[in-house]
Amino acid sequence: MKRRRKRALLAAPLVTAVFAGTTGVTSGTEQTPVTGPPPGAAAWRADHSLGRTLPDPATAGPERVATFFAGLDEEARGALVRRHPLTVGNLDGVPLGIRYQANRVALKRERARARVLADAPSGTRGDHSQAREKAERYGELLAPGRQILAFDPRGRGQIAEVYGDLAHAGRTAVVVPGSDIDLRNFDDGGANRYGRPAAMAASLRAGMARRAPRARVAVIAWVGYTTPVGLGTDAATGRLAEAGAPRLTRFLHGLTRTGVTPPAVLCHSYGSVVCGRAAPGLDGEDATGLLVFGSPGMRAGSVSALRTRVPVWAARAPGDWIARVPHVRFLGLGHGADPTDAAFGARVVTADGAEGHSDYLRPGTDSRANFAAIAVGAYDAVRCAPSSRECADAR
């Protein structure tokens, strides 16, 4: 015991340093997480125009919300979309089509507001530039064919976008990203695009379709929590994960209540910390599995310590720098055991061909092939890591 404590004392100060030093980032900016009900909740609560009390976004669960909307006619639903687009578009349990519609309305209104601010006499040059960037960003998200399942402009912005026909898909997945992802950059292209949730989701969907060509498949890129910026203290602690986990749990509950097939949940980097904190609240109705990759740890010592009934899979690329992060947890720093360690008890799969920390879903990698097979339930096609008895048993 004394030896383990001494080792923890020596390793704990290294956690933040290694997080920072592996990519040349020396510090991060501490973030204020977006928490609580969707934007516009106060106005929603005060609205009695339908002759009934609307479900409180802060206390009503997705099942209550789904039941409420099922009892409304088309006119009443449309009225709520027009009056409260940001609330309806972010309220878990609202039918998919209504959320898409509400978020288009919200994006148009936010774009109009940003355009006004871009020319406001009271604004500074910096204010005008920022407003123009927001207006352009909102316009990009309004492009034909985009299916925006959530849009929250608060803070750095949060979003969820659907790839495929989610309402009719027989196999689905959700991608939960790690640090430095927000509304502005979640769908950036370029050399690092497979480190962004949009490209990860699109690539995963293509892989799922290839593995199961007769199945309808859909994937959601979910940026529904405030991610760490840089690799400083936020990335080395669980504070933002604690704030994000209830949002992920509620989102997954909401998918189930609106008839969506339970997804495989893919958790990249710090996103695996979020998934670890969400795991106790999930069961087979919410997810077919949790798949963590490039993980610094899940703030649990083992799969059994996660207290979840959902299978846990793990992968790490041979050249991923995350392997150099000390797998300790002491005085709030670090995220604990390595999910790819045999002692952790996850089903570990190969990730050959993936380069670095953000390449797992590039076409042609073992990891994408494995993740796609897991997402469509083709477990016999999964390549297990040599030391993973749990993975072999699952097959």
Sine and cosine of phi, psi and omega as CSV:
sin_phi,cos_phi,sin_psi,cos_psi,sin_omega,cos_omega
0.00,0.00,-0.72,0.70,0.00,-1.00
-0.88,0.47,-0.62,0.79,-0.02,-1.00
-0.91,0.41,-0.67,0.74,0.01,-1.00
-0.90,0.43,-0.64,0.76,0.01,-1.00
-0.90,0.43,-0.67,0.75,0.03,-1.00
-0.88,0.47,-0.67,0.74,0.01,-1.00
-0.89,0.45,-0.64,0.77,0.02,-1.00
-0.90,0.43,-0.65,0.76,0.01,-1.00
-0.89,0.46,-0.60,0.80,0.00,-1.00
-0.97,0.26,-0.57,0.82,-0.10,-0.99
-0.99,0.11,-0.54,0.84,-0.11,-0.99
-0.82,0.57,-0.70,0.71,0.02,-1.00
-0.90,0.44,-0.32,0.95,-0.02,-1.00
-0.98,0.18,-0.33,0.94,-0.13,-0.99
-0.85,0.53,-0.82,0.57,-0.01,-1.00
-0.91,0.42,-0.64,0.77,-0.02,-1.00
-0.89,0.46,-0.68,0.73,-0.01,-1.00
-0.94,0.34,-0.66,0.75,0.08,-1.00
-0.80,0.61,-0.69,0.72,-0.06,-1.00
-0.97,0.23,-0.71,0.71,-0.17,-0.99
-0.94,0.34,-0.43,0.90,-0.09,-1.00
-0.93,0.36,-0.37,0.93,0.01,-1.00
-0.83,-0.57,0.14,0.99,0.05,-1.00
1.00,0.09,0.10,0.99,0.04,-1.00
-1.00,-0.06,0.83,-0.55,-0.10,-1.00
-1.00,-0.05,-0.34,0.94,0.01,-1.00
-0.34,-0.94,0.29,-0.96,0.06,-1.00
-0.85,-0.52,0.18,-0.98,0.04,-1.00
-0.99,-0.14,0.83,-0.55,-0.02,-1.00
-0.89,0.45,0.75,-0.67,-0.08,-1.00
-0.98,-0.22,0.52,-0.85,0.16,-0.99
-0.99,-0.15,0.92,-0.39,-0.09,-1.00
-0.94,0.34,0.58,-0.82,0.15,-0.99
-0.99,0.17,0.84,-0.54,-0.03,-1.00
-0.72,-0.69,0.06,-1.00,0.08,-1.00
0.99,0.14,-0.22,-0.97,-0.09,-1.00
-0.95,0.31,0.18,-0.98,0.01,-1.00
-0.88,0.48,0.34,-0.94,0.05,-1.00
-0.88,0.47,0.55,-0.83,0.00,-1.00
1.00,0.09,0.16,0.99,-0.08,-1.00
-0.89,0.46,-0.57,0.82,-0.03,-1.00
-0.91,0.42,-0.71,0.71,0.03,-1.00
-0.90,0.43,-0.60,0.80,0.04,-1.00
-0.88,0.48,-0.73,0.69,-0.01,-1.00
-0.89,0.46,-0.55,0.84,-0.06,-1.00
-0.99,0.15,-0.09,1.00,-0.09,-1.00
-1.00,0.05,0.90,-0.43,0.05,-1.00
-0.88,-0.48,0.40,0.92,-0.10,-1.00
-0.93,0.38,-0.35,0.94,0.02,-1.00
-1.00,0.02,0.01,1.00,-0.01,-1.00
0.98,0.21,0.28,0.96,0.02,-1.00
-0.50,-0.86,0.33,-0.95,0.04,-1.00
-0.98,0.19,0.76,-0.65,0.04,-1.00
-0.98,0.19,0.55,-0.83,0.00,-1.00
-0.88,0.48,0.74,-0.67,-0.04,-1.00
-0.93,0.38,0.87,-0.49,-0.02,-1.00
-0.87,0.49,-0.38,0.93,-0.04,-1.00
-0.99,0.14,-0.38,0.92,-0.11,-0.99
-0.81,-0.58,-0.43,0.90,-0.05,-1.00
-0.98,0.19,0.81,-0.59,0.01,-1.00
-0.97,0.24,0.17,-0.99,-0.01,-1.00
-0.84,0.55,-0.56,0.83,0.01,-1.00
-0.91,0.42,-0.68,0.73,0.04,-1.00
-0.89,0.45,-0.68,0.74,0.02,-1.00
-0.89,0.45,-0.70,0.71,0.00,-1.00
-0.88,0.47,-0.66,0.75,0.02,-1.00
-0.90,0.43,-0.66,0.76,0.00,-1.00
-0.88,0.47,-0.75,0.66,-0.03,-1.00
-0.93,0.36,-0.49,0.87,0.05,-1.00
-0.91,0.42,-0.43,0.90,-0.01,-1.00
-1.00,0.01,0.01,1.00,-0.02,-1.00
-0.99,-0.12,0.54,-0.84,0.12,-0.99
-1.00,0.09,0.11,-0.99,-0.09,-1.00
-0.87,0.49,-0.61,0.79,-0.02,-1.00
-0.91,0.42,-0.68,0.73,-0.01,-1.00
-0.92,0.39,-0.65,0.76,0.04,-1.00
-0.88,0.47,-0.71,0.71,0.01,-1.00
-0.88,0.47,-0.62,0.79,0.02,-1.00
-0.89,0.45,-0.66,0.75,0.01,-1.00
-0.93,0.38,-0.61,0.79,0.05,-1.00
-0.88,0.48,-0.69,0.73,-0.02,-1.00
-0.93,0.36,-0.62,0.78,-0.07,-1.00
-0.99,0.13,-0.53,0.85,-0.13,-0.99
-0.68,-0.73,0.85,0.53,-0.09,-1.00
-0.89,0.46,-0.63,0.78,-0.02,-1.00
-0.93,0.37,-0.58,0.82,0.04,-1.00
-0.94,0.33,-0.77,0.63,-0.03,-1.00
-0.88,0.47,-0.65,0.76,-0.06,-1.00
-0.94,0.35,-0.28,0.96,-0.02,-1.00
-0.89,-0.45,0.16,0.99,-0.10,-0.99
-1.00,-0.09,0.93,-0.36,-0.03,-1.00
-0.92,0.39,0.76,-0.65,-0.09,-1.00
0.93,-0.36,-0.29,0.96,0.08,-1.00
-0.96,0.29,0.68,-0.73,0.01,-1.00
-0.81,0.59,0.55,-0.83,-0.11,-0.99
-0.81,0.58,-0.78,0.63,-0.06,-1.00
-0.86,0.51,-0.58,0.81,0.01,-1.00
-0.95,0.32,-0.61,0.79,0.04,-1.00
-0.91,0.42,-0.67,0.74,0.05,-1.00
-0.85,0.53,-0.73,0.69,-0.02,-1.00
-0.89,0.46,-0.72,0.69,-0.04,-1.00
-0.89,0.46,-0.63,0.78,-0.03,-1.00
-0.95,0.30,-0.48,0.88,0.13,-0.99
-0.91,0.41,-0.68,0.73,0.05,-1.00
-0.88,0.47,-0.71,0.70,-0.02,-1.00
-0.89,0.45,-0.67,0.75,0.00,-1.00
-0.90,0.43,-0.65,0.76,0.03,-1.00
-0.90,0.45,-0.66,0.75,-0.01,-1.00
-0.94,0.34,-0.64,0.76,0.03,-1.00
-0.92,0.39,-0.58,0.81,0.06,-1.00
-0.91,0.42,-0.69,0.72,0.03,-1.00
-0.88,0.47,-0.65,0.76,0.01,-1.00
-0.90,0.43,-0.67,0.74,0.01,-1.00
-0.91,0.43,-0.61,0.79,0.02,-1.00
-0.90,0.44,-0.60,0.80,0.06,-1.00
-0.91,0.41,-0.70,0.71,-0.02,-1.00
-0.92,0.40,-0.46,0.89,-0.01,-1.00
-0.91,0.42,-0.35,0.94,0.00,-1.00
-0.86,-0.50,0.17,0.98,-0.06,-1.00
-0.92,0.40,0.79,-0.61,-0.02,-1.00
-0.86,0.51,-0.48,0.87,-0.05,-1.00
-0.98,0.20,-0.21,0.98,-0.06,-1.00
-0.99,0.11,0.40,-0.92,0.08,-1.00
-1.00,0.07,0.12,-0.99,0.05,-1.00
-0.87,0.49,-0.62,0.78,0.04,-1.00
-0.91,0.42,-0.65,0.76,0.04,-1.00
-0.87,0.49,-0.70,0.72,-0.02,-1.00
-0.89,0.46,-0.68,0.73,0.00,-1.00
-0.90,0.44,-0.69,0.72,0.00,-1.00
-0.90,0.44,-0.66,0.75,0.00,-1.00
-0.91,0.42,-0.64,0.77,0.04,-1.00
-0.90,0.44,-0.64,0.77,0.03,-1.00
-0.89,0.45,-0.66,0.75,0.02,-1.00
-0.91,0.42,-0.69,0.72,0.01,-1.00
-0.87,0.50,-0.67,0.75,0.02,-1.00
-0.91,0.40,-0.66,0.75,0.00,-1.00
-0.89,0.46,-0.71,0.70,0.01,-1.00
-0.90,0.44,-0.60,0.80,0.05,-1.00
-0.89,0.45,-0.62,0.78,0.05,-1.00
-0.89,0.46,-0.63,0.78,-0.01,-1.00
-0.96,0.28,-0.25,0.97,0.05,-1.00
-1.00,-0.02,0.08,1.00,-0.01,-1.00
-0.85,0.53,0.58,-0.81,-0.01,-1.00
-0.82,0.57,0.67,-0.74,0.06,-1.00
1.00,-0.06,-0.25,0.97,0.00,-1.00
-0.97,0.22,0.67,-0.74,-0.04,-1.00
-0.90,-0.43,0.99,-0.10,-0.06,-1.00
-1.00,-0.06,0.93,-0.36,-0.07,-1.00
-1.00,0.04,-0.35,0.94,0.07,-1.00
-0.46,-0.89,0.60,-0.80,0.04,-1.00
-0.48,-0.88,0.89,-0.46,-0.01,-1.00
-0.74,-0.68,0.93,-0.37,-0.07,-1.00
-0.99,0.17,-0.04,1.00,-0.04,-1.00
-0.93,0.38,0.51,-0.86,0.00,-1.00
0.87,0.49,-0.72,-0.70,0.05,-1.00
-0.99,0.13,-0.02,1.00,0.05,-1.00
1.00,-0.01,0.65,-0.76,0.04,-1.00
-0.78,-0.62,0.43,-0.90,-0.10,-1.00
-0.35,-0.94,0.44,-0.90,0.20,-0.98
-0.69,-0.72,0.78,-0.63,0.00,-1.00
-0.82,-0.57,0.63,-0.77,-0.06,-1.00
-0.98,-0.21,0.68,-0.73,0.08,-1.00
-0.88,-0.48,0.94,-0.34,-0.06,-1.00
0.95,-0.32,0.00,-1.00,-0.02,-1.00
-1.00,-0.03,1.00,0.02,-0.11,-0.99
-0.90,0.44,-0.60,0.80,-0.07,-1.00
-0.90,0.44,-0.50,0.87,-0.09,-1.00
-0.90,-0.43,0.12,0.99,-0.06,-1.00
-0.96,0.29,0.67,-0.74,0.08,-1.00
-1.00,0.01,-0.32,0.95,0.05,-1.00
-0.70,-0.71,0.75,-0.66,-0.07,-1.00
-0.70,-0.72,0.26,-0.97,0.06,-1.00
-0.48,-0.88,0.38,-0.92,0.07,-1.00
-0.79,-0.61,0.75,-0.66,0.04,-1.00
-0.97,-0.24,0.83,-0.56,0.02,-1.00
-0.94,-0.35,0.91,-0.41,-0.11,-0.99
-1.00,0.09,0.10,-0.99,0.04,-1.00
-0.97,-0.23,-0.62,-0.78,-0.15,-0.99
-0.92,0.40,0.40,-0.92,0.17,-0.99
0.92,0.39,0.40,0.92,0.01,-1.00
-0.92,-0.39,0.71,-0.70,0.04,-1.00
-0.41,-0.91,-0.17,-0.99,-0.05,-1.00
-0.86,0.50,-0.53,0.85,-0.09,-1.00
-0.95,0.31,-0.61,0.80,-0.20,-0.98
-0.84,-0.54,0.11,0.99,-0.13,-0.99
-0.89,0.46,-0.37,0.93,-0.02,-1.00
-0.88,-0.47,0.41,0.91,0.05,-1.00
-0.87,0.49,0.54,-0.84,0.08,-1.00
-0.99,-0.10,-0.54,-0.84,0.05,-1.00
1.00,0.05,-0.13,-0.99,-0.10,-0.99
-0.89,0.45,-0.49,0.87,-0.04,-1.00
-0.99,-0.15,0.35,0.94,-0.13,-0.99
-0.89,0.47,-0.50,0.87,-0.01,-1.00
-0.98,0.21,0.04,1.00,0.21,-0.98
-1.00,-0.08,-0.02,1.00,0.02,-1.00
-0.97,-0.23,0.62,-0.79,-0.10,-0.99
-0.89,0.45,-0.51,0.86,-0.01,-1.00
-0.90,0.43,-0.75,0.66,0.01,-1.00
-0.93,0.37,-0.58,0.82,0.07,-1.00
-0.88,0.48,-0.71,0.71,-0.02,-1.00
-0.91,0.41,-0.70,0.71,-0.01,-1.00
-0.90,0.43,-0.66,0.75,0.01,-1.00
-0.92,0.39,-0.67,0.74,0.03,-1.00
-0.87,0.49,-0.69,0.73,0.02,-1.00
-0.87,0.49,-0.68,0.74,0.04,-1.00
-0.88,0.48,-0.66,0.75,0.03,-1.00
-0.91,0.41,-0.63,0.78,0.05,-1.00
-0.90,0.44,-0.67,0.74,0.01,-1.00
-0.90,0.43,-0.58,0.81,0.03,-1.00
-0.94,0.35,-0.66,0.75,-0.01,-1.00
-0.94,0.33,-0.59,0.81,-0.03,-1.00
-0.76,-0.65,0.97,0.25,-0.15,-0.99
-0.90,0.44,-0.35,0.94,-0.01,-1.00
-1.00,-0.04,-0.10,0.99,-0.03,-1.00
-1.00,-0.04,0.51,-0.86,0.19,-0.98
-1.00,0.06,0.81,-0.59,-0.09,-1.00
-0.79,-0.61,0.51,-0.86,0.04,-1.00
-0.51,-0.86,0.52,-0.85,-0.01,-1.00
-0.72,-0.70,0.60,-0.80,0.04,-1.00
-0.93,-0.38,0.79,-0.61,0.20,-0.98
-1.00,0.02,0.94,-0.35,-0.13,-0.99
-0.95,-0.32,0.95,-0.33,0.10,-0.99
-0.92,-0.39,0.94,0.35,-0.13,-0.99
-0.96,-0.29,0.26,0.97,0.06,-1.00
-0.65,-0.76,0.28,-0.96,0.03,-1.00
-0.99,0.15,0.92,-0.40,-0.05,-1.00
-1.00,0.08,0.40,-0.92,0.10,-0.99
-0.89,0.45,0.48,-0.88,0.12,-0.99
-0.94,-0.33,0.82,-0.58,-0.08,-1.00
0.95,0.31,-0.19,-0.98,-0.06,-1.00
-0.84,-0.55,0.77,0.64,0.03,-1.00
-0.99,-0.17,-0.61,-0.79,-0.12,-0.99
-0.87,0.49,-0.66,0.75,-0.01,-1.00
-0.85,0.53,-0.64,0.77,-0.02,-1.00
-0.95,0.31,-0.40,0.92,-0.06,-1.00
-1.00,-0.09,-0.05,1.00,0.01,-1.00
-0.85,-0.53,0.13,-0.99,-0.02,-1.00
-0.99,-0.15,0.17,0.98,-0.11,-0.99
-0.85,0.52,-0.77,0.64,-0.02,-1.00
-0.95,0.32,-0.51,0.86,0.07,-1.00
-0.92,0.39,-0.63,0.78,0.04,-1.00
-0.89,0.46,-0.59,0.81,0.03,-1.00
-0.97,0.26,-0.55,0.84,-0.08,-1.00
-0.99,0.12,-0.49,0.87,-0.09,-1.00
-0.86,0.52,-0.72,0.69,0.03,-1.00
-0.88,0.48,-0.50,0.87,0.02,-1.00
-0.94,0.35,-0.64,0.76,0.06,-1.00
-0.92,0.39,-0.69,0.72,0.01,-1.00
-0.86,0.51,-0.73,0.68,0.00,-1.00
-0.90,0.43,-0.64,0.77,0.02,-1.00
-0.87,0.50,-0.72,0.69,0.00,-1.00
-0.92,0.40,-0.64,0.77,0.10,-0.99
-0.85,0.52,-0.67,0.74,-0.02,-1.00
-0.90,0.44,-0.62,0.78,0.04,-1.00
-0.87,0.50,-0.72,0.70,0.00,-1.00
-0.87,0.49,-0.68,0.73,-0.07,-1.00
-0.94,0.34,-0.28,0.96,0.05,-1.00
-0.97,-0.23,0.25,0.97,0.13,-0.99
1.00,0.04,0.17,0.99,0.01,-1.00
-0.97,0.23,0.67,-0.74,0.08,-1.00
-0.87,0.49,0.73,-0.69,-0.02,-1.00
-0.80,0.60,0.74,-0.68,-0.08,-1.00
-1.00,-0.04,0.35,-0.94,0.35,-0.94
-0.98,0.19,0.70,-0.72,-0.06,-1.00
-0.94,-0.33,0.90,-0.43,-0.04,-1.00
-0.98,-0.18,0.83,-0.56,-0.16,-0.99
-0.85,-0.53,0.93,-0.37,-0.08,-1.00
-0.99,-0.15,0.74,-0.68,0.16,-0.99
0.81,0.59,-0.83,-0.56,-0.01,-1.00
-0.88,0.47,-0.39,0.92,0.08,-1.00
-0.86,0.51,-0.46,0.89,0.05,-1.00
-0.94,0.33,-0.44,0.90,0.10,-1.00
-0.93,0.37,-0.67,0.74,0.07,-1.00
-0.87,0.49,-0.72,0.69,-0.01,-1.00
-0.90,0.44,-0.58,0.81,0.05,-1.00
-0.89,0.46,-0.64,0.77,0.02,-1.00
-0.96,0.27,-0.44,0.90,0.02,-1.00
-0.99,0.14,-0.38,0.92,-0.16,-0.99
-0.79,0.61,-0.68,0.73,-0.04,-1.00
-0.87,0.49,-0.40,0.92,-0.03,-1.00
-1.00,-0.03,0.12,0.99,-0.08,-1.00
-0.92,-0.40,0.54,-0.84,0.14,-0.99
-0.65,-0.76,-0.18,-0.98,-0.08,-1.00
-0.89,0.45,-0.33,0.94,0.06,-1.00
-0.97,0.22,-0.35,0.94,-0.05,-1.00
-0.99,-0.13,-0.53,0.85,-0.09,-1.00
-0.37,-0.93,0.56,-0.83,0.09,-1.00
-1.00,0.06,-0.27,0.96,0.03,-1.00
0.02,-1.00,0.40,-0.92,0.15,-0.99
-0.94,-0.33,0.82,-0.57,-0.04,-1.00
-0.86,-0.52,0.95,-0.32,-0.07,-1.00
-0.97,-0.23,0.69,-0.73,-0.03,-1.00
-0.59,-0.81,0.61,-0.80,-0.12,-0.99
0.87,0.48,0.62,0.79,-0.17,-0.99
-1.00,0.02,0.70,-0.71,0.13,-0.99
-0.99,0.12,-0.05,1.00,-0.07,-1.00
0.76,-0.64,0.30,-0.95,-0.05,-1.00
-0.90,-0.43,0.26,0.96,-0.03,-1.00
0.85,0.53,0.63,0.78,0.08,-1.00
-0.49,-0.87,0.48,-0.88,-0.05,-1.00
-0.99,0.10,-0.26,0.97,-0.05,-1.00
-0.25,-0.97,0.16,-0.99,0.07,-1.00
-0.88,0.48,-0.67,0.74,-0.01,-1.00
-0.89,0.46,-0.53,0.85,0.02,-1.00
-0.94,0.33,-0.30,0.95,0.07,-1.00
-0.95,0.32,-0.34,0.94,0.03,-1.00
0.81,0.59,0.78,0.63,0.01,-1.00
-0.79,-0.61,0.47,-0.88,0.07,-1.00
-0.99,-0.12,0.14,0.99,-0.01,-1.00
-0.99,-0.10,0.74,-0.68,0.04,-1.00
-0.86,0.52,0.59,-0.80,-0.02,-1.00
-0.90,-0.44,0.82,-0.58,0.04,-1.00
-0.91,-0.42,0.39,-0.92,-0.01,-1.00
-0.53,-0.85,0.46,-0.89,0.05,-1.00
-0.47,-0.88,0.53,-0.85,0.14,-0.99
-0.56,-0.83,0.78,-0.62,0.01,-1.00
-0.93,0.37,0.54,-0.84,-0.03,-1.00
-0.83,0.56,-0.57,0.82,-0.05,-1.00
-0.98,-0.21,0.28,0.96,-0.03,-1.00
-0.96,0.29,0.82,-0.57,-0.01,-1.00
-0.89,0.45,-0.29,0.96,-0.03,-1.00
-0.88,0.48,-0.36,0.93,0.02,-1.00
-0.90,0.44,-0.38,0.93,-0.03,-1.00
-1.00,0.03,-0.08,1.00,0.06,-1.00
-0.97,0.23,0.81,-0.59,0.00,-1.00
-0.86,0.51,0.78,-0.63,0.00,-1.00
-1.00,0.00,0.94,0.33,0.03,-1.00
-0.80,-0.60,0.23,-0.97,0.10,-1.00
-0.57,-0.82,0.93,-0.36,-0.10,-1.00
-0.46,-0.89,0.76,-0.65,0.00,-1.00
0.80,0.60,0.60,0.80,0.05,-1.00
1.00,0.07,-0.18,0.98,-0.02,-1.00
-0.99,-0.12,0.59,-0.81,0.02,-1.00
1.00,0.05,0.30,-0.95,-0.10,-0.99
-0.86,-0.51,0.20,0.98,0.16,-0.99
1.00,0.06,-0.44,-0.90,-0.18,-0.98
-0.87,0.50,0.48,-0.88,0.04,-1.00
-0.97,0.23,0.88,-0.47,-0.01,-1.00
-0.89,0.45,-0.32,0.95,0.03,-1.00
-1.00,-0.01,-0.04,1.00,0.07,-1.00
-0.96,0.29,0.69,-0.73,-0.04,-1.00
-0.84,0.55,-0.55,0.84,-0.04,-1.00
-0.93,0.37,-0.37,0.93,-0.02,-1.00
-0.93,0.37,-0.58,0.82,0.07,-1.00
0.99,-0.10,0.16,0.99,0.07,-1.00
-0.98,0.18,0.25,-0.97,0.10,-1.00
-1.00,0.03,0.97,-0.24,-0.14,-0.99
-1.00,-0.04,0.76,-0.65,-0.02,-1.00
-0.89,-0.45,0.32,-0.95,-0.04,-1.00
-0.97,0.25,0.42,-0.91,0.04,-1.00
-0.69,-0.73,0.55,0.83,0.00,-1.00
-0.87,0.49,0.61,-0.79,0.00,-1.00
1.00,-0.08,-0.37,0.93,0.06,-1.00
-0.98,0.20,0.72,-0.70,-0.04,-1.00
-0.93,-0.36,0.83,-0.55,0.07,-1.00
0.96,0.28,-0.40,-0.91,-0.16,-0.99
-1.00,-0.02,-0.31,0.95,-0.19,-0.98
-0.79,-0.61,0.52,0.85,-0.12,-0.99
-0.86,-0.51,0.18,0.98,-0.16,-0.99
-0.89,0.46,-0.50,0.86,-0.07,-1.00
-0.96,-0.28,0.33,0.94,0.13,-0.99
-0.94,0.33,0.70,-0.72,0.04,-1.00
-0.83,0.56,0.64,-0.77,0.01,-1.00
0.99,-0.14,-0.16,0.99,0.01,-1.00
-1.00,0.02,0.47,-0.88,0.13,-0.99
-0.85,0.53,-0.65,0.76,-0.08,-1.00
-0.88,0.48,-0.71,0.70,0.01,-1.00
-0.89,0.45,-0.68,0.73,0.01,-1.00
-0.87,0.49,-0.68,0.73,0.01,-1.00
-0.92,0.39,-0.71,0.71,-0.03,-1.00
-0.88,0.47,-0.67,0.74,0.01,-1.00
-0.89,0.45,-0.67,0.74,0.01,-1.00
-0.90,0.44,-0.66,0.75,0.04,-1.00
-0.90,0.44,-0.67,0.74,-0.05,-1.00
-0.90,0.43,-0.53,0.85,0.00,-1.00
-0.99,-0.14,0.07,1.00,0.05,-1.00
0.98,0.20,0.29,0.96,0.02,-1.00
-1.00,0.01,0.91,0.41,-0.15,-0.99
-0.91,0.40,-0.45,0.89,0.04,-1.00
-0.91,0.42,-0.35,0.94,-0.02,-1.00
-1.00,-0.02,-0.04,1.00,-0.04,-1.00
-0.98,0.21,0.71,-0.71,0.08,-1.00
-1.00,-0.05,0.91,-0.41,-0.03,-1.00
-1.00,0.09,0.54,-0.84,0.15,-0.99
-0.91,0.41,0.57,-0.82,-0.09,-1.00
-0.80,0.59,-0.56,0.83,-0.09,-1.00
-1.00,0.01,0.00,1.00,-0.14,-0.99
-1.00,-0.09,1.00,-0.03,0.06,-1.00
-0.92,0.38,-0.56,0.83,-0.02,-1.00
-0.89,0.46,-0.65,0.76,0.03,-1.00
-0.90,0.45,-0.72,0.69,-0.01,-1.00
-0.88,0.48,-0.64,0.76,0.02,-1.00
-0.90,0.43,-0.57,0.82,-0.01,-1.00
-0.91,0.41,-0.51,0.86,0.01,-1.00
-0.97,0.26,0.00,0.00,0.00,0.00
